[in-house]
Amino acid sequence: MKANEIIQEYNDHILSTYTRMPAIFVKGKGSVLTDIHGKKYLDFFPGWGVSNLGHCHPKVMGAVREQIGKLIHVPNNLYNPHQAKLAKELIRIAFEGKIFFCNSGAEAIETAIKFARMYGEGKKFEIITTINSFHGRTMGALTATGQEKHQKGFAPLVPGFKYVPFNDIKALKTAVSEATAAIILEFIQGEGGINVATKEYVQAIRQICDEKKILFIADEVQTGMARCGEIFCYKHYGTTPDVMCLAKALGGGLPIGAMIVKKELADVFKPGMHGSTFAGSPLVCKAALGVIKAIYAEKIMKNVKAQGPYLVEKLNELKSKYDLIKEVRGLGLMIGVELTVEGTAIFKECFSKGLIINCTQGNVLRIMPALNVTRRQINKAMHILDMAFNTVIPAKAGIQ
């Protein structure tokens, strides 16, 4: 099919729930995507963080090829060895607990919401989340999301949720009541504009949860799997959540989600209380095992700790050059560039020049390259971003 025919088929047959860019991609390797015309793009926002290791990583592809000719799917009332192996590996790199597998981040959050309600035994049911959080598109996850623009038109939402300002300990303490069952937190608000939780805020949540017997639920759907320089972002904060939700990068491109709960809480769920038809299949579990193997064998976290500060340094050089850059913030290779103007024009200009990034909250450029990104690729991306800024709004007078 030709490019215009493919776009027409989308227009005719697929619901318009996305604003798509005018490119059709047919191949990906590492940090490079190739479109139907052979044009190459440097991908610094690979699949909303799904492809943390870049596109078609050899260890993931090798695991998939090995498995796909043997067994793709079995239901969860039967055993499969790769689900057992993956659960053991996740517990090894996270905390002592047990796991429920699902297919996405939203499903993992839904599972955590149901788990918190069951934990509350009908007496505790309220769940506190933060303003500008993003937890998914299903009804429970959407209600947990502290952004009215995503909830508009879907009322009535699920009852029993409260929203508090991010990093505001006083507001959080005020919101907690005898009915509070859980607090859900993103350590870095991704869709909310790359807002980083302070250590004091996270430790205050842990203290409140311990004192009030409330569950601390960490949404690591985007921050997990080495994105922030540790295998999970909570390790930066000197504390451990009671429940952790994973997805995105866990499958290396294949759909998988997981909820991990501390071992002492595992009996809250009983057989028949929750399920997921496609979850934890031999194929996706084998892919996820390939992801974990690659992260440690290739010293991915060491690269994140080296390249993250370098990327921030280069972005701050651009900040000194362009008045429209207000702030550069983030952790590891999860970086936000807040602008004083709407960012769509910059995002589109980057795309036209062969650099894929993201714009969220209207004025925050979200930059999340593959975790094995090289300094040379960062330099190339910064050159394109520089050109895009200069095209939209020229540099300060006297600065070239």
C-alpha positions as CSV (number, residue, x, y, z in Angstrom):
1,M,0.0,0.0,0.0
2,K,1.1,3.6,-0.7
3,A,1.3,6.1,2.1
4,N,-1.8,8.0,1.0
5,E,-3.8,4.8,0.8
6,I,-2.7,3.8,4.3
7,I,-3.7,7.2,5.8
8,Q,-7.1,6.9,3.9
9,E,-7.7,3.5,5.4
10,Y,-7.1,4.9,8.9
11,N,-9.5,7.8,8.2
12,D,-12.2,5.4,6.9
13,H,-11.9,2.6,9.4
14,I,-10.1,3.6,12.6
15,L,-11.6,5.8,15.4
16,S,-9.9,9.1,15.6
17,T,-8.8,8.9,19.2
18,Y,-5.3,10.1,18.4
19,T,-3.7,13.1,16.8
20,R,-1.3,11.4,14.5
21,M,1.8,12.8,12.8
22,P,2.0,12.4,9.0
23,A,4.6,9.6,8.8
24,I,4.2,5.9,8.4
25,F,6.9,3.8,10.0
26,V,7.9,0.4,8.7
27,K,11.2,-0.4,10.5
28,G,13.0,0.4,13.7
29,K,16.4,-0.5,15.1
30,G,17.8,1.0,18.3
31,S,17.0,4.7,18.4
32,V,16.2,5.0,14.7
33,L,12.8,4.7,13.0
34,T,12.5,4.5,9.3
35,D,9.3,5.6,7.4
36,I,7.7,4.2,4.3
37,H,9.7,6.6,2.1
38,G,13.1,5.5,3.7
39,K,13.5,8.7,5.8
40,K,15.2,8.0,9.2
41,Y,14.1,9.6,12.4
42,L,16.0,9.8,15.7
43,D,13.5,8.5,18.2
44,F,13.8,10.3,21.6
45,F,10.4,9.3,22.8
46,P,10.2,5.6,21.9
47,G,6.6,4.5,22.4
48,W,5.9,6.6,25.4
49,G,8.8,4.8,27.1
50,V,7.8,1.3,26.0
51,S,11.0,0.8,24.0
52,N,13.4,1.6,26.8
53,L,16.1,-0.5,25.1
54,G,15.3,1.0,21.7
55,H,13.4,-0.7,18.9
56,C,13.9,-4.4,18.3
57,H,16.6,-5.0,20.9
58,P,18.5,-8.2,20.1
59,K,18.0,-9.8,23.5
60,V,14.3,-9.2,23.3
61,M,14.0,-10.3,19.7
62,G,16.0,-13.4,20.4
63,A,13.7,-14.3,23.3
64,V,10.6,-13.8,21.2
65,R,11.9,-15.8,18.2
66,E,12.9,-18.7,20.6
67,Q,9.4,-18.8,22.1
68,I,7.0,-18.0,19.3
69,G,7.4,-21.3,17.6
70,K,6.8,-23.2,20.8
71,L,3.9,-21.7,22.7
72,I,2.3,-18.3,22.6
73,H,-0.6,-18.4,25.1
74,V,-2.1,-20.5,27.8
75,P,-4.8,-19.4,30.3
76,N,-3.9,-18.5,33.8
77,N,-5.6,-21.6,35.3
78,L,-2.7,-23.5,33.9
79,Y,1.0,-23.1,34.7
80,N,3.8,-21.8,32.4
81,P,7.5,-21.8,33.3
82,H,8.3,-18.3,31.9
83,Q,5.7,-16.6,34.1
84,A,7.2,-18.3,37.2
85,K,10.7,-17.2,36.1
86,L,9.7,-13.6,35.4
87,A,7.9,-13.3,38.8
88,K,11.0,-14.6,40.5
89,E,13.2,-12.1,38.7
90,L,11.0,-9.1,39.4
91,I,10.9,-10.0,43.1
92,R,14.7,-10.3,43.1
93,I,15.2,-6.8,41.6
94,A,12.3,-5.2,43.5
95,F,11.1,-6.2,47.0
96,E,9.9,-9.4,48.6
97,G,6.3,-9.9,47.5
98,K,3.9,-11.5,45.1
99,I,2.8,-10.5,41.6
100,F,-0.3,-10.2,39.5
101,F,0.3,-10.1,35.7
102,C,-1.9,-8.1,33.3
103,N,-1.5,-6.4,30.0
104,S,-1.0,-2.6,30.5
105,G,-0.3,0.1,33.0
106,A,-4.0,1.0,33.2
107,E,-4.8,-2.6,34.1
108,A,-2.1,-2.6,36.7
109,I,-3.6,0.5,38.3
110,E,-7.1,-1.0,38.1
111,T,-5.8,-4.1,39.9
112,A,-4.2,-1.9,42.6
113,I,-7.4,0.1,43.1
114,K,-9.4,-3.2,43.5
115,F,-6.6,-4.5,45.8
116,A,-6.8,-1.3,48.0
117,R,-10.6,-1.6,48.2
118,M,-10.4,-5.2,49.3
119,Y,-7.6,-4.3,51.8
120,G,-10.0,-1.8,53.3
121,E,-12.6,-4.5,54.0
122,G,-15.5,-2.1,53.2
123,K,-14.4,0.3,56.0
124,K,-11.6,2.0,54.1
125,F,-12.3,2.8,50.4
126,E,-11.0,6.3,49.6
127,I,-7.9,6.6,47.4
128,I,-5.8,9.8,47.3
129,T,-4.0,10.8,44.2
130,T,-2.2,14.0,43.1
131,I,-3.3,16.8,40.8
132,N,-1.7,16.5,37.3
133,S,-1.1,12.8,37.8
134,F,-1.9,10.3,35.0
135,H,-2.7,6.7,35.7
136,G,-4.5,5.4,32.6
137,R,-7.7,5.5,30.6
138,T,-10.0,2.9,32.1
139,M,-12.6,4.2,34.4
140,G,-10.8,3.5,37.7
141,A,-7.5,4.6,36.4
142,L,-9.1,7.7,34.7
143,T,-10.7,8.6,38.0
144,A,-7.4,8.3,39.7
145,T,-5.9,10.6,37.1
146,G,-5.8,14.1,38.6
147,Q,-6.5,16.0,35.3
148,E,-10.0,17.2,34.5
149,K,-9.3,17.5,30.8
150,H,-8.9,13.7,30.5
151,Q,-12.1,13.1,32.6
152,K,-14.3,15.5,30.8
153,G,-17.4,13.8,29.3
154,F,-17.0,10.5,31.1
155,A,-19.0,11.4,34.3
156,P,-20.1,9.9,36.6
157,L,-16.6,8.8,37.6
158,V,-15.8,6.1,40.2
159,P,-16.6,7.5,43.7
160,G,-14.1,7.5,46.5
161,F,-11.2,9.5,45.1
162,K,-9.5,12.6,46.4
163,Y,-6.9,14.8,44.7
164,V,-4.1,16.8,46.4
165,P,-1.4,19.1,45.1
166,F,1.9,17.3,44.2
167,N,4.7,17.7,46.7
168,D,2.3,19.3,49.3
169,I,2.7,17.4,52.6
170,K,0.2,19.6,54.5
171,A,-2.5,19.1,51.9
172,L,-1.9,15.4,51.9
173,K,-2.2,15.1,55.7
174,T,-5.4,17.1,55.6
175,A,-6.9,14.8,52.9
176,V,-6.3,11.6,54.8
177,S,-9.3,10.3,56.7
178,E,-10.5,7.2,58.5
179,A,-11.8,6.0,55.2
180,T,-8.5,6.3,53.3
181,A,-7.3,3.0,52.0
182,A,-4.4,4.0,49.7
183,I,-2.3,6.8,48.4
184,I,-1.2,6.5,44.7
185,L,1.9,8.3,43.5
186,E,4.0,8.8,40.4
187,F,7.5,9.6,41.6
188,I,7.8,11.7,38.4
189,Q,4.6,12.9,36.8
190,G,5.2,12.1,33.2
191,E,2.0,13.2,31.4
192,G,1.7,15.9,34.0
193,G,4.8,17.7,32.8
194,I,7.9,15.9,34.3
195,N,7.3,17.0,37.9
196,V,9.7,15.2,40.3
197,A,8.6,14.2,43.8
198,T,10.8,15.5,46.6
199,K,12.4,13.0,49.0
200,E,10.6,14.7,51.9
201,Y,7.3,14.2,50.2
202,V,7.8,10.6,49.5
203,Q,9.1,9.8,53.0
204,A,6.1,11.7,54.5
205,I,3.8,9.5,52.4
206,R,5.6,6.4,53.8
207,Q,5.2,7.7,57.4
208,I,1.5,8.5,57.0
209,C,0.8,5.1,55.5
210,D,2.7,3.3,58.3
211,E,0.9,5.3,61.0
212,K,-2.6,5.0,59.5
213,K,-2.3,1.5,58.0
214,I,-2.8,2.9,54.5
215,L,-1.3,1.3,51.3
216,F,1.4,3.3,49.5
217,I,0.9,2.5,45.8
218,A,3.7,3.5,43.5
219,D,2.8,4.0,39.8
220,E,6.1,3.1,38.1
221,V,4.5,2.4,34.8
222,Q,6.7,5.0,33.1
223,T,9.6,5.5,35.6
224,G,10.3,1.8,36.1
225,M,12.8,-0.5,34.4
226,A,15.8,1.8,34.7
227,R,14.4,4.9,33.2
228,C,15.5,7.1,36.1
229,G,19.0,5.5,36.7
230,E,17.8,2.8,39.2
231,I,15.9,-0.2,38.2
232,F,12.8,1.3,39.9
233,C,12.5,5.0,40.8
234,Y,11.5,4.3,44.4
235,K,15.1,3.3,45.1
236,H,16.1,7.0,44.8
237,Y,13.9,7.8,47.9
238,G,15.2,5.5,50.6
239,T,11.8,3.8,51.1
240,T,9.7,1.0,49.6
241,P,6.0,1.1,48.5
242,D,3.5,-1.5,49.6
243,V,2.3,-1.9,46.0
244,M,4.0,-1.2,42.7
245,C,2.5,-1.0,39.3
246,L,4.6,-1.7,36.2
247,A,4.1,-1.9,32.4
248,K,5.4,0.0,29.3
249,A,9.1,-0.9,29.2
250,L,8.7,-4.3,30.9
251,G,7.9,-6.1,27.7
252,G,10.4,-4.5,25.4
253,G,7.5,-3.6,23.0
254,L,5.1,-6.4,23.8
255,P,2.0,-5.7,26.0
256,I,2.6,-6.6,29.7
257,G,1.7,-5.1,33.0
258,A,2.3,-6.2,36.6
259,M,1.3,-5.3,40.1
260,I,3.7,-6.3,42.9
261,V,2.5,-6.4,46.5
262,K,4.5,-7.0,49.7
263,K,4.4,-10.6,50.8
264,E,2.6,-9.8,54.0
265,L,-0.3,-8.3,52.0
266,A,-0.6,-11.1,49.4
267,D,-3.5,-12.9,51.1
268,V,-5.8,-9.9,50.5
269,F,-6.6,-11.4,47.0
270,K,-8.2,-14.8,46.9
271,P,-8.8,-17.1,43.9
272,G,-11.6,-15.7,41.7
273,M,-11.4,-12.1,42.9
274,H,-9.5,-10.8,39.8
275,G,-8.2,-12.1,36.5
276,S,-6.9,-11.2,33.0
277,T,-7.3,-13.4,30.0
278,F,-4.1,-12.7,28.1
279,A,-1.9,-11.8,31.0
280,G,1.5,-13.4,31.6
281,S,1.6,-15.5,28.5
282,P,4.8,-17.5,27.7
283,L,5.6,-15.1,24.9
284,V,5.4,-11.8,26.7
285,C,7.1,-13.2,29.8
286,K,10.0,-14.5,27.7
287,A,10.3,-11.0,26.2
288,A,10.3,-9.4,29.6
289,L,13.0,-11.8,30.8
290,G,15.0,-10.6,27.8
291,V,14.5,-7.0,28.9
292,I,15.8,-7.6,32.4
293,K,18.7,-9.6,31.1
294,A,19.7,-6.8,28.8
295,I,19.4,-4.1,31.5
296,Y,21.9,-5.8,33.7
297,A,24.2,-7.4,31.1
298,E,24.7,-4.2,29.2
299,K,25.0,-2.0,32.3
300,I,22.1,0.1,31.2
301,M,21.7,2.0,34.5
302,K,25.3,3.1,34.3
303,N,24.6,4.5,30.9
304,V,21.5,6.4,32.2
305,K,23.6,7.9,35.0
306,A,26.2,9.1,32.5
307,Q,24.0,10.3,29.7
308,G,21.2,11.8,31.7
309,P,23.3,14.6,33.2
310,Y,24.9,15.1,29.8
311,L,21.5,15.6,28.2
312,V,20.5,18.0,30.9
313,E,23.7,19.9,30.4
314,K,23.1,20.3,26.7
315,L,19.5,21.3,27.2
316,N,20.6,24.0,29.7
317,E,23.0,25.3,27.0
318,L,20.0,25.8,24.9
319,K,18.2,27.4,27.8
320,S,20.9,30.1,28.0
321,K,20.5,30.6,24.2
322,Y,16.7,30.8,24.0
323,D,14.4,33.0,26.2
324,L,11.4,30.6,25.5
325,I,13.0,27.9,27.7
326,K,11.9,28.4,31.3
327,E,13.2,25.3,33.0
328,V,14.9,21.9,32.4
329,R,14.0,19.2,34.9
330,G,13.8,15.5,35.4
331,L,15.8,12.5,36.6
332,G,17.9,10.0,34.7
333,L,16.6,10.0,31.1
334,M,13.2,11.3,31.8
335,I,13.5,15.0,31.1
336,G,11.1,17.9,30.7
337,V,11.8,21.2,29.1
338,E,9.2,23.8,30.2
339,L,8.6,26.6,27.7
340,T,7.2,30.1,28.2
341,V,5.2,29.4,25.0
342,E,3.0,26.7,23.6
343,G,5.3,23.8,22.5
344,T,3.4,22.2,19.6
345,A,5.2,24.2,17.0
346,I,8.6,23.1,18.4
347,F,7.5,19.5,18.6
348,K,6.3,19.6,15.0
349,E,9.4,21.3,13.7
350,C,11.6,18.7,15.4
351,F,9.5,15.9,13.7
352,S,9.9,17.5,10.3
353,K,13.6,17.6,10.8
354,G,13.8,13.9,11.9
355,L,13.6,14.1,15.7
356,I,10.8,12.5,17.6
357,I,10.0,14.0,21.0
358,N,6.7,14.7,22.9
359,C,4.9,17.8,24.0
360,T,2.7,17.5,27.2
361,Q,0.7,20.0,29.2
362,G,0.8,22.4,26.3
363,N,4.3,23.8,27.0
364,V,6.5,21.0,28.3
365,L,8.7,19.1,25.8
366,R,9.1,15.6,27.1
367,I,12.4,13.9,26.1
368,M,12.9,10.2,27.0
369,P,15.4,8.5,24.7
370,A,16.2,4.9,24.8
371,L,18.3,4.1,27.8
372,N,21.3,2.8,25.7
373,V,21.4,6.2,23.9
374,T,24.9,7.4,22.9
375,R,26.5,10.8,23.4
376,R,26.7,11.1,19.6
377,Q,22.9,10.6,19.3
378,I,22.3,13.2,22.1
379,N,24.5,15.7,20.2
380,K,22.6,15.1,17.0
381,A,19.2,15.4,18.8
382,M,20.3,18.7,20.4
383,H,21.4,20.0,17.0
384,I,18.0,19.3,15.6
385,L,16.3,20.8,18.6
386,D,18.5,23.9,18.3
387,M,17.4,24.3,14.7
388,A,13.8,23.9,15.6
389,F,13.9,26.5,18.3
390,N,15.7,28.9,16.0
391,T,13.1,28.3,13.3
392,V,10.2,29.0,15.6
393,I,11.7,31.7,17.8
394,P,15.3,33.0,16.9
395,A,18.0,32.9,19.5
396,K,18.8,35.9,21.8
397,A,20.6,38.7,20.1
398,G,24.3,38.1,19.8
399,I,24.1,34.4,20.5
400,Q,24.7,32.0,17.7
